[in-house]
C-alpha cells in the first residue's frame, strides 16, 4: 500500500490513466478487466511471454538434504513481448460489488509434515519473515533472488537460493517443479518516483506477477498465495472496508505504485477466476525490525527524539507488525480458501497518533514544527528545489487519505490476530536495541 514520505525526497511524474475494470479484492466477473497504463515503458518493463520459444534450462529442484545450497545460472534477458490487453469500457463502480462472485472453494487443510515452498521476494522485508516461519516449522524453501551475495541471511536459515531475476517464464517454471505451493511476495514499493523509474516499477509489480503466475500454471503448482495490499481499495475516505469493496477507478489513482499494484491484483484475480488455485492476502502498513520505508524511518526518528518536523499526520493507516503479517500469510497458505481474499490489517491509527506512541515509548516528545497539508500543496510546483520533484504524488497519496480495512474475515477463517500498535512498536525497538548490542 502507499505510504507518506517526508517531502524532502520525492519526484513528479506524468498523469496516468487506467482503463482497468474496477474490481473488488476477489475475482467477480466472467470477463476480468485488463490493466493498461499510458506511460511509455522502457525495455526493462516488457513482459516475458508466457510460453517463450527458448529451450528449457536443464535445472533440477535442489534436494532438501542441501538446504543451504546456492545455484547460479546465466540469466537470459527477457526479449519476448506480451500482447497488450485491450481495454474495456466500464461503468462507474459503486462502493460494493453487485456482480455475482464465482464459487469459492472450501479451505484446504494444512498438509501434515514438511512441504516444499517456492517464494519470490524472499530477501525482502515481508518475505524474510515468511521464510523464517516456514523454516522454523521444517518446510523446505526455494527462493529465487537477483543477487545471491545479498542473500546470506536466507542461506544461513537453510534456504535453497537460486540466482534468478524472474524474467524467463520457462526458467521460473523449472524452479517450481514438484513444489507444494508458490508464494509471490516480490514487488516494488515506493511513492513519488520519477517518470524515468515508472517502467521498472510497472515490470516489478505487473510484469513479474504475470510471469510468476504463468510459470506456476506451467509447473502445475497446486497452491498459490499472492501477496497483494489493502492499497488496491484506494482511498477509503474514512470508511473501514472489507474484501468485497470496489474502488471507482474513474476517480483515478493516487500514484504510480497505487496503479501498478492495482493492475497486478487484477492480473491475479483474472487467473483465479479462470480456475488458478490462488489465495489472496492483503497486508496494510507493515512495520517492524528491518523496515526501511519512510513510515518506518519516521517512527524510528520519533522514538529517538530526532524527528525534525511533522508532516502528513492525518493519513490513516492500519499498522501491522511484520511477524504478524508473516503468520497471516502462512495461515492463508495452510487453510485459506482458493479464490478468496484476506485483509491482514492491524489497528487503525492516523500517522500522527503512531508517531506520538513511538515518541512516548522512547521517552521523547514530538517536534513542535508541523507542516500543514495546504502548505505542502503550495510547495508542489517548487518541489524540485527541495529535492522532491514528485511532491505532488507524495501529497496526493497521503493528505486526507485513509487506507482502512477490516481483518474480520482473517480473524474468523484463519484465526489471525495482530498485536496492538504500542506492543508492536515496543517489540520493534527492543529488537533493534538487541541487534545493536549484539553488533557492538
The 8 nearest C-alpha neighbors of each residue, nearest first, counted from 0:
[[1, 230, 228, 229, 283, 2, 284, 257],
 [0, 2, 230, 190, 257, 396, 256, 3],
 [1, 3, 4, 0, 190, 294, 397, 396],
 [4, 2, 397, 393, 396, 311, 5, 294],
 [5, 3, 293, 6, 2, 393, 294, 190],
 [4, 6, 7, 8, 310, 3, 293, 297],
 [7, 5, 8, 4, 390, 9, 387, 393],
 [6, 8, 387, 5, 386, 385, 9, 382],
 [7, 9, 387, 386, 6, 5, 10, 4],
 [387, 10, 8, 191, 389, 390, 388, 6],
 [389, 388, 11, 9, 387, 191, 193, 192],
 [389, 12, 10, 388, 193, 390, 391, 191],
 [11, 13, 194, 193, 389, 14, 10, 192],
 [14, 12, 15, 194, 11, 38, 193, 389],
 [13, 15, 12, 16, 38, 254, 37, 255],
 [16, 14, 37, 13, 38, 36, 17, 255],
 [17, 15, 36, 37, 18, 251, 14, 252],
 [16, 18, 19, 36, 35, 34, 15, 251],
 [17, 19, 86, 35, 34, 20, 87, 16],
 [20, 18, 34, 33, 17, 32, 21, 35],
 [19, 21, 32, 89, 22, 18, 87, 33],
 [22, 20, 248, 19, 247, 246, 92, 245],
 [23, 21, 245, 20, 24, 246, 27, 26],
 [22, 24, 245, 244, 25, 243, 96, 242],
 [25, 23, 242, 243, 340, 22, 26, 244],
 [24, 26, 23, 340, 339, 27, 268, 338],
 [27, 25, 268, 272, 28, 269, 271, 24],
 [28, 26, 100, 25, 98, 101, 99, 29],
 [27, 29, 30, 31, 26, 98, 100, 99],
 [28, 30, 31, 27, 272, 273, 101, 26],
 [29, 31, 28, 32, 269, 27, 272, 33],
 [32, 30, 269, 28, 29, 33, 20, 268],
 [31, 33, 20, 19, 30, 34, 265, 87],
 [32, 34, 19, 84, 86, 35, 31, 85],
 [33, 35, 19, 262, 18, 17, 32, 36],
 [36, 34, 17, 18, 19, 33, 37, 86],
 [35, 37, 17, 38, 16, 15, 34, 18],
 [38, 36, 15, 39, 16, 35, 17, 40],
 [37, 39, 36, 40, 15, 13, 197, 198],
 [40, 38, 37, 41, 198, 36, 197, 194],
 [39, 41, 198, 44, 38, 42, 45, 197],
 [42, 40, 43, 44, 198, 39, 45, 199],
 [41, 43, 44, 45, 40, 198, 78, 199],
 [44, 42, 41, 45, 199, 198, 202, 40],
 [43, 45, 202, 198, 42, 199, 41, 40],
 [46, 44, 42, 43, 80, 47, 202, 206],
 [45, 47, 206, 81, 80, 48, 44, 202],
 [46, 48, 79, 77, 80, 166, 167, 81],
 [49, 47, 81, 50, 51, 79, 80, 46],
 [48, 50, 213, 168, 51, 47, 210, 214],
 [49, 51, 48, 52, 168, 169, 213, 47],
 [52, 50, 48, 53, 49, 79, 169, 168],
 [53, 51, 50, 54, 48, 79, 55, 169],
 [54, 52, 51, 55, 169, 50, 56, 167],
 [55, 53, 56, 52, 169, 51, 57, 170],
 [54, 56, 169, 57, 53, 170, 173, 58],
 [57, 55, 58, 170, 54, 173, 169, 53],
 [56, 58, 55, 59, 173, 170, 54, 60],
 [59, 57, 56, 173, 60, 174, 170, 55],
 [60, 58, 61, 57, 174, 173, 176, 62],
 [59, 61, 174, 62, 176, 58, 175, 173],
 [62, 60, 59, 63, 159, 65, 68, 66],
 [61, 63, 64, 65, 60, 66, 159, 59],
 [62, 64, 65, 66, 139, 61, 159, 115],
 [63, 65, 62, 66, 61, 67, 139, 68],
 [66, 64, 63, 67, 68, 62, 61, 159],
 [65, 67, 157, 159, 158, 63, 68, 64],
 [66, 68, 157, 154, 158, 159, 65, 69],
 [69, 67, 159, 66, 65, 160, 70, 154],
 [68, 70, 160, 161, 159, 71, 67, 147],
 [71, 69, 161, 162, 160, 68, 72, 159],
 [72, 70, 162, 161, 69, 73, 163, 147],
 [71, 73, 74, 162, 70, 163, 161, 58],
 [74, 72, 75, 71, 162, 163, 76, 56],
 [73, 75, 72, 76, 163, 164, 162, 166],
 [74, 76, 73, 77, 167, 166, 78, 164],
 [77, 75, 78, 74, 166, 167, 79, 47],
 [76, 78, 47, 166, 79, 167, 75, 46],
 [79, 77, 76, 80, 47, 45, 46, 48],
 [80, 78, 47, 48, 77, 81, 51, 46],
 [81, 79, 47, 46, 48, 45, 78, 82],
 [82, 80, 48, 46, 83, 47, 79, 45],
 [81, 83, 84, 80, 48, 46, 85, 45],
 [82, 84, 81, 85, 35, 80, 33, 86],
 [85, 83, 33, 82, 86, 35, 34, 81],
 [86, 84, 83, 87, 33, 35, 34, 82],
 [85, 87, 18, 33, 84, 19, 88, 35],
 [88, 86, 89, 85, 18, 20, 32, 19],
 [87, 89, 86, 90, 18, 20, 19, 32],
 [90, 88, 20, 87, 91, 21, 18, 19],
 [89, 91, 92, 88, 20, 249, 21, 247],
 [92, 90, 247, 89, 249, 93, 248, 21],
 [93, 91, 247, 90, 21, 94, 246, 245],
 [92, 94, 95, 245, 247, 91, 96, 246],
 [93, 95, 245, 244, 246, 92, 96, 247],
 [96, 94, 244, 245, 93, 243, 97, 23],
 [95, 97, 98, 245, 243, 244, 23, 93],
 [96, 98, 95, 99, 93, 100, 27, 94],
 [97, 99, 96, 27, 100, 28, 95, 101],
 [100, 98, 27, 97, 101, 28, 96, 102],
 [99, 101, 27, 98, 102, 26, 28, 25],
 [102, 100, 27, 103, 99, 272, 26, 28],
 [101, 103, 100, 104, 338, 99, 272, 105],
 [104, 102, 338, 101, 337, 105, 339, 336],
 [105, 103, 337, 336, 106, 102, 338, 339],
 [104, 106, 336, 107, 103, 337, 335, 334],
 [107, 105, 336, 335, 334, 108, 104, 337],
 [106, 108, 334, 336, 105, 109, 335, 333],
 [109, 107, 334, 333, 110, 106, 335, 111],
 [110, 108, 333, 334, 111, 107, 332, 330],
 [109, 111, 108, 112, 333, 114, 113, 107],
 [112, 110, 109, 113, 114, 108, 333, 138],
 [111, 113, 110, 114, 137, 138, 109, 136],
 [114, 112, 138, 137, 111, 139, 115, 136],
 [113, 115, 138, 139, 179, 116, 112, 110],
 [116, 114, 139, 178, 179, 140, 138, 117],
 [115, 117, 140, 180, 181, 179, 178, 141],
 [116, 118, 141, 181, 140, 142, 182, 180],
 [119, 117, 182, 142, 181, 183, 121, 116],
 [120, 118, 183, 185, 121, 184, 142, 143],
 [119, 121, 185, 184, 123, 126, 122, 118],
 [122, 120, 126, 127, 119, 123, 142, 118],
 [121, 123, 127, 120, 126, 150, 124, 153],
 [124, 122, 126, 120, 121, 125, 127, 185],
 [123, 125, 126, 127, 289, 290, 122, 128],
 [126, 124, 128, 127, 123, 321, 129, 325],
 [127, 125, 121, 123, 129, 120, 128, 124],
 [126, 128, 130, 121, 122, 129, 125, 123],
 [127, 129, 131, 125, 126, 130, 325, 322],
 [130, 128, 325, 126, 132, 131, 127, 133],
 [131, 129, 133, 127, 132, 128, 134, 126],
 [130, 132, 128, 134, 129, 133, 135, 127],
 [133, 131, 135, 129, 130, 134, 136, 128],
 [134, 132, 130, 138, 135, 131, 136, 129],
 [133, 135, 137, 138, 131, 136, 132, 130],
 [136, 134, 132, 133, 137, 131, 138, 130],
 [135, 137, 134, 133, 138, 132, 113, 131],
 [138, 136, 134, 113, 135, 133, 139, 114],
 [139, 137, 113, 114, 134, 133, 115, 136],
 [138, 140, 115, 114, 63, 116, 137, 134],
 [141, 139, 116, 158, 115, 117, 159, 138],
 [142, 140, 117, 159, 160, 158, 116, 118],
 [141, 143, 160, 118, 161, 121, 117, 119],
 [144, 142, 161, 163, 162, 160, 119, 141],
 [145, 143, 162, 163, 146, 161, 147, 142],
 [144, 146, 164, 163, 162, 147, 143, 165],
 [147, 145, 148, 144, 149, 162, 150, 163],
 [148, 146, 150, 149, 162, 144, 145, 160],
 [147, 149, 146, 150, 151, 145, 144, 162],
 [150, 148, 147, 146, 151, 122, 152, 144],
 [151, 149, 147, 153, 152, 148, 122, 154],
 [150, 152, 154, 153, 149, 155, 148, 147],
 [153, 151, 155, 150, 154, 156, 149, 122],
 [154, 152, 156, 150, 151, 155, 158, 157],
 [153, 155, 67, 151, 157, 158, 156, 152],
 [154, 156, 152, 153, 157, 151, 67, 158],
 [157, 155, 153, 154, 158, 152, 134, 131],
 [156, 158, 67, 66, 154, 155, 153, 159],
 [157, 159, 154, 66, 140, 67, 153, 156],
 [160, 158, 141, 66, 68, 67, 140, 142],
 [159, 161, 69, 142, 158, 143, 141, 68],
 [162, 160, 143, 70, 69, 163, 142, 144],
 [161, 163, 71, 144, 143, 145, 147, 70],
 [162, 164, 143, 145, 144, 165, 161, 74],
 [163, 165, 145, 166, 144, 162, 74, 143],
 [166, 164, 163, 167, 171, 207, 168, 210],
 [165, 167, 77, 164, 47, 168, 76, 210],
 [168, 166, 170, 169, 165, 77, 47, 171],
 [167, 169, 171, 214, 170, 210, 49, 172],
 [170, 168, 172, 171, 167, 55, 173, 214],
 [169, 171, 173, 172, 167, 168, 56, 55],
 [172, 170, 168, 174, 173, 169, 214, 167],
 [173, 171, 214, 175, 169, 218, 170, 174],
 [172, 174, 170, 176, 175, 171, 169, 58],
 [173, 175, 171, 172, 176, 60, 170, 59],
 [176, 174, 172, 173, 178, 218, 177, 117],
 [175, 177, 173, 218, 174, 178, 172, 60],
 [178, 176, 175, 179, 220, 218, 60, 115],
 [179, 177, 115, 180, 176, 175, 116, 220],
 [178, 180, 115, 116, 114, 221, 177, 220],
 [179, 181, 222, 116, 178, 223, 220, 221],
 [180, 182, 223, 117, 118, 116, 224, 222],
 [183, 181, 118, 224, 223, 225, 184, 117],
 [184, 182, 119, 225, 118, 185, 226, 224],
 [183, 185, 120, 226, 119, 182, 126, 186],
 [186, 184, 120, 119, 183, 187, 121, 123],
 [185, 187, 204, 203, 188, 184, 120, 207],
 [186, 188, 203, 200, 204, 189, 185, 256],
 [189, 187, 256, 186, 190, 1, 0, 200],
 [190, 188, 187, 256, 191, 192, 1, 2],
 [189, 191, 192, 393, 256, 1, 2, 188],
 [190, 192, 9, 10, 389, 392, 393, 390],
 [193, 191, 10, 190, 196, 9, 389, 194],
 [194, 192, 10, 12, 195, 196, 11, 389],
 [193, 195, 12, 197, 196, 13, 192, 11],
 [194, 196, 193, 197, 198, 192, 199, 12],
 [197, 195, 193, 194, 199, 198, 192, 200],
 [198, 196, 200, 194, 199, 195, 201, 193],
 [197, 199, 40, 44, 201, 200, 41, 196],
 [198, 200, 202, 44, 201, 197, 196, 203],
 [199, 201, 203, 197, 202, 198, 187, 204],
 [202, 200, 198, 199, 204, 205, 203, 259],
 [201, 203, 206, 44, 199, 200, 205, 204],
 [204, 202, 200, 207, 186, 201, 187, 206],
 [203, 205, 186, 201, 202, 207, 206, 263],
 [206, 204, 263, 208, 202, 201, 207, 259],
 [207, 205, 202, 46, 209, 208, 204, 203],
 [206, 208, 210, 203, 209, 205, 204, 202],
 [209, 207, 211, 205, 206, 210, 204, 212],
 [210, 208, 206, 212, 207, 211, 213, 205],
 [209, 211, 213, 207, 212, 208, 168, 214],
 [212, 210, 214, 208, 213, 209, 207, 215],
 [211, 213, 215, 209, 214, 210, 208, 216],
 [214, 212, 210, 216, 211, 49, 215, 209],
 [213, 215, 172, 217, 211, 168, 216, 212],
 [216, 214, 212, 218, 220, 217, 213, 219],
 [215, 217, 219, 213, 214, 218, 212, 220],
 [216, 218, 214, 219, 215, 172, 213, 220],
 [219, 217, 215, 172, 216, 220, 176, 214],
 [220, 218, 216, 217, 215, 221, 176, 177],
 [219, 221, 215, 218, 222, 180, 216, 178],
 [222, 220, 219, 180, 179, 276, 223, 178],
 [221, 223, 180, 276, 220, 181, 277, 224],
 [224, 222, 277, 181, 180, 182, 276, 278],
 [225, 223, 182, 278, 277, 279, 332, 181],
 [224, 226, 279, 183, 182, 227, 278, 280],
 [227, 225, 280, 184, 183, 279, 281, 224],
 [226, 228, 281, 280, 225, 264, 279, 282],
 [229, 227, 281, 282, 230, 0, 231, 283],
 [230, 228, 281, 231, 283, 232, 282, 0],
 [229, 231, 0, 228, 232, 233, 1, 257],
 [230, 232, 261, 229, 233, 228, 260, 257],
 [233, 231, 230, 246, 229, 234, 245, 235],
 [234, 232, 230, 231, 235, 246, 402, 252],
 [233, 235, 236, 401, 400, 402, 232, 230],
 [234, 236, 238, 401, 237, 402, 233, 403],
 [237, 235, 234, 238, 401, 400, 399, 402],
 [236, 238, 235, 401, 239, 403, 400, 315],
 [237, 239, 235, 236, 240, 403, 401, 404],
 [238, 240, 404, 403, 405, 237, 241, 235],
 [241, 239, 404, 238, 405, 244, 403, 242],
 [240, 242, 405, 404, 243, 244, 239, 342],
 [241, 243, 24, 244, 340, 23, 342, 341],
 [244, 242, 23, 241, 24, 95, 96, 245],
 [245, 243, 95, 23, 242, 241, 94, 240],
 [246, 244, 23, 94, 95, 22, 96, 247],
 [245, 247, 232, 248, 94, 233, 21, 244],
 [246, 248, 92, 249, 250, 21, 91, 245],
 [249, 247, 250, 251, 21, 246, 252, 20],
 [250, 248, 251, 247, 91, 92, 17, 18],
 [249, 251, 248, 247, 252, 246, 91, 253],
 [250, 252, 249, 248, 16, 253, 17, 247],
 [253, 251, 254, 258, 257, 250, 248, 233],
 [252, 254, 396, 395, 257, 251, 392, 255],
 [255, 253, 257, 256, 252, 392, 258, 396],
 [254, 256, 258, 257, 259, 197, 253, 190],
 [257, 255, 259, 258, 254, 260, 190, 189],
 [256, 258, 254, 255, 260, 259, 253, 261],
 [259, 257, 255, 261, 256, 260, 252, 262],
 [260, 258, 262, 256, 261, 257, 201, 204],
 [261, 259, 263, 262, 257, 258, 256, 204],
 [262, 260, 231, 264, 258, 259, 263, 257],
 [261, 263, 259, 265, 34, 260, 264, 205],
 [262, 264, 205, 260, 266, 265, 261, 204],
 [263, 265, 261, 267, 262, 266, 268, 260],
 [266, 264, 268, 262, 263, 267, 269, 261],
 [267, 265, 263, 269, 264, 268, 262, 270],
 [266, 268, 270, 264, 269, 265, 271, 263],
 [269, 267, 26, 265, 271, 270, 266, 264],
 [268, 270, 266, 272, 31, 267, 271, 265],
 [271, 269, 273, 267, 268, 272, 275, 266],
 [272, 270, 275, 268, 274, 273, 269, 338],
 [271, 273, 269, 274, 270, 26, 268, 101],
 [272, 274, 270, 271, 275, 269, 29, 268],
 [275, 273, 271, 272, 276, 270, 338, 277],
 [274, 276, 271, 270, 277, 273, 272, 216],
 [277, 275, 222, 337, 223, 274, 271, 221],
 [278, 276, 223, 337, 338, 224, 275, 271],
 [277, 279, 337, 224, 338, 339, 225, 223],
 [280, 278, 340, 225, 224, 339, 341, 226],
 [279, 281, 341, 226, 340, 227, 342, 225],
 [280, 282, 228, 342, 227, 229, 343, 341],
 [283, 281, 343, 228, 344, 229, 342, 280],
 [282, 284, 344, 229, 317, 285, 228, 0],
 [285, 283, 318, 317, 319, 316, 286, 0],
 [284, 286, 319, 321, 320, 283, 318, 287],
 [287, 285, 320, 321, 290, 295, 319, 284],
 [286, 288, 427, 320, 321, 290, 289, 285],
 [289, 287, 427, 290, 431, 430, 286, 428],
 [288, 290, 291, 287, 124, 286, 431, 295],
 [289, 291, 295, 288, 287, 292, 286, 124],
 [292, 290, 295, 289, 296, 293, 294, 124],
 [293, 291, 295, 294, 290, 296, 2, 189],
 [292, 294, 296, 4, 295, 297, 291, 3],
 [295, 293, 297, 292, 296, 298, 2, 4],
 [296, 294, 292, 298, 293, 297, 290, 291],
 [295, 297, 293, 299, 294, 298, 300, 292],
 [298, 296, 300, 294, 299, 295, 301, 293],
 [297, 299, 301, 295, 296, 300, 354, 357],
 [300, 298, 302, 296, 297, 301, 295, 303],
 [301, 299, 306, 305, 303, 297, 302, 298],
 [300, 302, 358, 304, 306, 298, 303, 299],
 [301, 303, 358, 361, 357, 299, 300, 304],
 [304, 302, 300, 301, 305, 361, 299, 363],
 [303, 305, 301, 363, 302, 306, 300, 364],
 [306, 304, 300, 303, 307, 301, 302, 366],
 [305, 307, 300, 301, 308, 304, 366, 297],
 [308, 306, 305, 366, 309, 368, 300, 304],
 [309, 307, 368, 369, 366, 306, 310, 367],
 [310, 308, 369, 370, 368, 312, 366, 311],
 [309, 311, 370, 312, 369, 308, 371, 5],
 [312, 310, 313, 398, 314, 372, 397, 3],
 [313, 311, 351, 350, 310, 314, 349, 309],
 [312, 314, 349, 311, 399, 350, 315, 351],
 [313, 315, 400, 397, 349, 401, 399, 312],
 [314, 316, 401, 349, 348, 402, 313, 400],
 [317, 315, 402, 347, 348, 318, 403, 349],
 [316, 318, 347, 345, 346, 344, 283, 284],
 [317, 319, 345, 284, 346, 316, 285, 347],
 [320, 318, 345, 285, 344, 284, 286, 317],
 [321, 319, 286, 323, 322, 287, 285, 423],
 [320, 322, 324, 323, 287, 285, 286, 325],
 [323, 321, 325, 324, 320, 128, 326, 287],
 [322, 324, 326, 320, 321, 325, 417, 327],
 [325, 323, 327, 321, 322, 326, 328, 320],
 [326, 324, 129, 322, 328, 327, 323, 128],
 [325, 327, 323, 329, 324, 328, 330, 322],
 [328, 326, 330, 324, 325, 329, 415, 331],
 [327, 329, 331, 325, 330, 326, 332, 324],
 [328, 330, 332, 326, 331, 327, 333, 325],
 [331, 329, 327, 333, 332, 328, 334, 413],
 [332, 330, 335, 328, 329, 334, 333, 327],
 [333, 331, 329, 330, 334, 335, 328, 224],
 [332, 334, 109, 330, 331, 329, 335, 108],
 [333, 335, 107, 106, 108, 331, 109, 330],
 [336, 334, 331, 106, 332, 333, 107, 337],
 [337, 335, 106, 105, 339, 104, 338, 107],
 [338, 336, 278, 277, 339, 276, 104, 335],
 [337, 339, 278, 277, 271, 103, 336, 25],
 [338, 340, 337, 336, 278, 25, 279, 103],
 [339, 341, 279, 280, 25, 24, 278, 242],
 [342, 340, 280, 409, 281, 279, 343, 408],
 [341, 343, 281, 406, 344, 280, 282, 409],
 [344, 342, 282, 281, 406, 341, 283, 324],
 [345, 343, 283, 317, 282, 406, 342, 319],
 [344, 346, 319, 318, 317, 417, 347, 343],
 [347, 345, 317, 318, 419, 420, 348, 344],
 [348, 346, 317, 316, 318, 345, 403, 315],
 [349, 347, 316, 315, 352, 350, 317, 353],
 [348, 350, 315, 352, 313, 351, 314, 316],
 [349, 351, 312, 353, 352, 314, 313, 354],
 [350, 352, 312, 354, 349, 353, 355, 313],
 [353, 351, 355, 349, 350, 354, 348, 356],
 [354, 352, 350, 356, 355, 351, 357, 348],
 [353, 355, 357, 351, 356, 352, 298, 301],
 [354, 356, 352, 358, 353, 357, 359, 351],
 [357, 355, 353, 359, 354, 358, 360, 352],
 [358, 356, 302, 354, 360, 355, 359, 301],
 [359, 357, 302, 301, 363, 355, 361, 360],
 [358, 360, 362, 356, 361, 357, 363, 355],
 [361, 359, 357, 358, 362, 356, 302, 425],
 [362, 360, 302, 358, 359, 363, 303, 357],
 [361, 363, 359, 360, 358, 364, 302, 304],
 [364, 362, 358, 304, 361, 359, 302, 365],
 [365, 363, 358, 366, 304, 359, 362, 355],
 [364, 366, 358, 301, 367, 355, 363, 304],
 [367, 365, 368, 308, 307, 364, 306, 309],
 [366, 368, 369, 365, 308, 309, 364, 307],
 [367, 369, 308, 366, 309, 370, 307, 365],
 [370, 368, 309, 308, 310, 367, 371, 366],
 [369, 371, 310, 309, 372, 374, 368, 375],
 [372, 370, 374, 373, 369, 375, 310, 311],
 [373, 371, 375, 374, 398, 311, 376, 370],
 [374, 372, 376, 371, 375, 377, 370, 378],
 [373, 375, 377, 371, 376, 372, 378, 370],
 [374, 376, 378, 372, 377, 373, 379, 371],
 [377, 375, 373, 378, 379, 374, 372, 394],
 [376, 378, 374, 375, 379, 373, 380, 381],
 [377, 379, 375, 376, 381, 380, 382, 374],
 [378, 380, 382, 376, 381, 390, 391, 377],
 [381, 379, 382, 378, 377, 383, 391, 390],
 [382, 380, 383, 378, 379, 384, 385, 388],
 [381, 383, 387, 379, 388, 384, 385, 380],
 [384, 382, 388, 387, 386, 385, 381, 10],
 [383, 385, 382, 381, 386, 387, 388, 380],
 [384, 386, 383, 382, 387, 7, 381, 8],
 [387, 385, 383, 8, 7, 384, 388, 382],
 [9, 386, 388, 8, 382, 10, 383, 7],
 [10, 387, 389, 383, 11, 382, 9, 390],
 [10, 11, 390, 388, 9, 191, 391, 387],
 [389, 391, 393, 9, 387, 379, 392, 10],
 [390, 392, 389, 394, 379, 393, 395, 11],
 [393, 391, 395, 191, 394, 390, 254, 389],
 [392, 394, 390, 191, 396, 391, 395, 3],
 [393, 395, 397, 391, 396, 392, 398, 390],
 [396, 394, 392, 397, 393, 253, 398, 391],
 [397, 395, 253, 393, 394, 392, 398, 254],
 [398, 396, 400, 314, 394, 3, 395, 399],
 [399, 397, 394, 400, 311, 395, 314, 372],
 [398, 400, 314, 313, 397, 401, 236, 315],
 [401, 399, 397, 314, 398, 234, 236, 315],
 [400, 402, 315, 234, 235, 314, 236, 403],
 [403, 401, 316, 235, 234, 315, 230, 404],
 [402, 404, 239, 401, 317, 316, 235, 240],
 [405, 403, 240, 239, 241, 344, 406, 402],
 [404, 406, 241, 407, 240, 239, 342, 344],
 [407, 405, 342, 409, 408, 344, 343, 410],
 [406, 408, 410, 405, 409, 411, 342, 241],
 [407, 409, 411, 410, 406, 412, 341, 342],
 [410, 408, 413, 412, 406, 341, 411, 407],
 [409, 411, 415, 414, 407, 408, 413, 412],
 [410, 412, 408, 409, 414, 413, 407, 415],
 [413, 411, 409, 410, 414, 408, 335, 415],
 [414, 412, 409, 415, 410, 411, 330, 331],
 [413, 415, 410, 411, 412, 409, 416, 330],
 [416, 414, 410, 413, 409, 327, 417, 411],
 [415, 417, 410, 414, 418, 323, 409, 345],
 [418, 416, 323, 345, 319, 419, 415, 320],
 [417, 419, 423, 422, 420, 416, 320, 345],
 [418, 420, 422, 421, 423, 346, 417, 345],
 [421, 419, 423, 422, 424, 418, 346, 318],
 [422, 420, 424, 423, 419, 425, 356, 357],
 [423, 421, 425, 419, 420, 424, 426, 418],
 [422, 424, 420, 426, 425, 421, 320, 418],
 [423, 425, 427, 421, 426, 422, 420, 428],
 [424, 426, 422, 428, 427, 423, 421, 429],
 [427, 425, 423, 429, 424, 428, 430, 422],
 [428, 426, 424, 287, 430, 288, 425, 429],
 [427, 429, 431, 425, 430, 426, 432, 424],
 [430, 428, 432, 426, 431, 427, 425, 433],
 [429, 431, 433, 427, 428, 432, 426, 434],
 [430, 432, 428, 434, 433, 429, 288, 435],
 [431, 433, 429, 435, 430, 434, 428, 436],
 [434, 432, 430, 436, 431, 435, 437, 429],
 [435, 433, 431, 437, 432, 436, 430, 438],
 [434, 436, 432, 438, 433, 437, 439, 431],
 [437, 435, 433, 439, 434, 438, 432, 431],
 [438, 436, 434, 435, 439, 433, 432, 431],
 [439, 437, 435, 436, 434, 433, 432, 431],
 [438, 436, 437, 435, 434, 433, 432, 431]]
